[in-house]
Structure formats: structure tokens, C-alpha cells
């Protein structure tokens, strides 16, 4: 049976979760339903058992505490960032659970928080986007293609993994000619303009000449025009 309690730091009703269960579920916070030594009925922090409400009060009593923590972090930013990244890689499932839990607790605040963060970190956001695009050009290409299809009200979407599998099924060659697909165009078998979907089942890979010739033609008519069908 789920037991709910009113909690000082997280809204009107919260599920009882032991520290052990919180660790197993990859959560950052847990809640016992028992007040701390100072009488706060609040979440506790998994990594150090601390009461969240007490921590808020500590920072209020000693406003320089946060500055000292920031100073320790900035004393060796690169080392601390790498340490944080290493921990996140080793605890990916826990990180995802923590993010999901935070988003659930802050659902109403989230859009404003994200907008505010992007406005304050615009340069780093753009730099990260450029690095990602350079590292994963095919994923960006597919994301843009899915967006265009969505604007045209086409049903479905496909992923970079789908494209890799389709290329393997085509044995690395164009769907209409024996050209090796070192570079390829992603084509909708039934064109979107003719009511085709954007599902994987309607995707094929073509060389540039074949894609230019096919354009938005019906696949059967095009196959006949190049002698692939009678």
C-alpha cells in the first residue's frame, strides 16, 4: 500500500520511499515519513542522509557556505567537470532516474527553467549544438528530415539506426542501380506529396542521380521508366 504524507519541501503528498529503495531506483532523494531531529517532515538526500529543509536553513544561516562550495569547485573546474562526467557515465541509469524525478516534482517550473537556462547559456548551447552536429551529421540530417515530414502532416518517423539497417538490407547499394552508397539520399518510396508516410517501411536509400530522376514520381512508374519493371 502506498502511504502519502504532506511534505514541507515537495508539495501536498509524497510517497514513502526508504533510502535503500531510493538507491535501487537511482533517486537522489528519499522520504521516510519521520521528522528529522529538528522536526522537519522533509525529503532526505541519499548521498549523505541530510534533511533537505535543514540544508536550506544552513545556507540561510551561513550565506557564504554556497560561495565556499562554488570556490572549491572553481579551484579546479576541469578536474571537477571530468569527475562529474565520469560519475554520470558510470551511473547513467541513476542519472536518468534523478532527472525524471526532478522533472516530475518541478513540472510546472520546467518550461521557464529551461528557457531561462538557455538564455543565460546561449553561447555554450550553440557551441554544444555545433559539436554534436559535427560528430553526428547523419542524426541531424534525419532529425531535420523528420521535422520537414511532420510539417507536411506525414505520419511516422524513422531513426539513424533504421537508416543503417536499411543500408545493410540494400547491401550498401542504391535501391535502383548498382552504385555503391558511399554517400546517399534518403528517399520516400511513395512520395510525401502523393500521400506517402514517413515510417521506416516507406524509406529507401538512393544514389544522387537516381534520387534526382525519381524526385516525386510514383515508384512503380519510375521503375518502369528505367527498365526495372515491365
N, C-alpha and C positions, 0 to 999 in steps of 0.2 A: 504494500500500500504506500502510495506517495504521500508524504507529510509536507504541508506547506506552512511557512511562517512568514509573518511580516518582518522585513529586514531593513535596518537603518540605511544601508548603502545601495540597495538594489531593487527598489520598488515594493509593491504590496505583498507579493507571495513568491517564495523561493523554495525549491525542493531541497530536502535534506540530502547532503552528499558527504560521505566520510572522506578523509584525506586519502586513504588507500584507494577508494573508488575514483577520486579525482585524478590521482596519479595514473591509474589504469586507463582512464578515459582521456588522458592528456590535457586536463584542465589546469588553469593557473590558480583558480580559487576553489575553495570548498566551503561548505556550511554545515555546522553540526546542530544548530538549533539551541545551543547552550551559550549563554553570555560569556564574554571574556572576563578576566579578573577585574576590569574596570567597569563591567556591567553593560558593555556594548553587545547587542544582538546583531552581529555583522558577519560578513564573509571573513575567512582566514586565507592567508597567502600560503600556497602549497610549499614553496621552497624554504620558508622559514617559520611557518606556523603563526605569523604575525596577524593581528586583527587589523582589518582594513581601516576601521574607524579610528583605532589608536594611531595608525600610521599618519592619517590625515591630521590628527591632533599634534603629533610630534612635529610635523612640518610647520604647523601653525605656531607652536611654541618656539621652535627654532627655525625661523625662515631661512637661515643661512645653510641649513642641512642640505637642501636641494642644490644650492650653489656649490657646496663642497663635493657632492656626488658628481656634479657636472664637471668640476675642475679635475677630479680624479680620472674621469672618462677622457677628457680632452688632453690630459697629460701625455697620453699615447693613443691617439684616435685610431690609427691604422691597426695597432695590435688589438685594441678592444673591438673594432669592427670585424676583424678576421675571427676573433674568438667567438663573437656573436653569430657570425655566418656559419662557423664550424659547428657550433651547438645546434643551430637551426637545421643544418643538413643531417646531423645525427639524430635529430628528434623531429623530423618532418611531420609525422602524424600528430604529435603533441602540439606542434605549432599551429597546424590546421585546426585542431580542436579548440585551441585557445582563441584563435581569430574568430571562429564561428561562434564561440561562447560570448566574446566581446561584442560582436555584431548583433547577436540576439538581445543582449542587455541594453544595447545602445541603438536600437533600430531607428528610432525617431531622430537621433542626433547624427546618424551616419552620413546622410547626404551632405549636410552642412559641414561636417568634419572633413569629408573628402574634398569638397570644393575649397575649403579654407587651406587645407594642406597643399593642394595643387597650386593655389595662388601664391603661397609662401615659398614653394619649392619648384617654381616653374622651370628654372634653368636645369636643375638636376633631373626633373621629369623628362624634359626634352632630350637631354643627353642620354638618359637611360633608354628612351624610345629609339634613338638613333643606334645605340649599341645593339639593342635587340633586333632591329631591322637588318643591321649588317650581319649579325650572327645567324638569324633565321629568316632570310629573304622569302623563302617559299611559304612560310607560315603567314607572313604579312601579305603576300600575294593572294593567298587563299582567303584570308580574312577580308580583304578588300573585295574579292570576287563574291563572297557570301553577302557582303553588305550591298553590293550592286544588285544581286539577285533579289534580296529582301525588298529593296526599293521598288523593284518591278513586281512585287507581290508574288514571287515564285515560292512554292512550298519547298521546305527541306534545306539541308546544308551538308557540307562534307568537310573532312579534315585533311591535314597534311599526311596523316597515316593512310587515309583512304587513297590519296594520290600515289603514295609509294606502292601500295598493294596493286592498284590498277596498272601501274608501270610494270610491275613484276608479271602480272597476268598477260600483259601485251608483250612480254619478253623484251622489254626495252625498245620496242619499235612502234612507229606510227600505226594507228589503227587502220589506215587506208593504204599505206605503202611500206616498203621495207626499210625506210630511213631510220637509222638509229637515233633514239631520242636523247642526245646529249643535252639539248635544250628543247623544250616542248611547250605547246599551247594546250590549255585546259579547255575542252570543248563540251558543250551540251549536245548530246546526241540528237534529241528533239529540241530545237532552239527555244529559248525562253519566249521569244517573240511569237512562237507558234503554240504556246501553252505548255512547254516542257517544264519539268520540275528541276530543283537544284539538289535533288538527292544523289547520292553516290551512284545509284543504278542508272542515272542519266548522264554520267560523266565518262569521257574518253580522252585520251591524250593524242595529239596530232603534231606533226612537224609544221613549221610555219607555212610552207607552200600549200599543204592540204587544208590547213585551217583557213587560209586566205580564200581558197577556192570554195570551200564549203560555206563559209560565212553563216547565213541564217537559212540555208536551204534545208528542205526535208531530207532526212538521212537516206531514205530509200531512193529518192530522185537523184541525190548526189552520187550514191554508189553506182547507180545505172549510168550516170554521165561519165564516170571514169572507168567503166567496163567491169566493175566488181559484181554487178547484178545484171541479169537479162531483162 
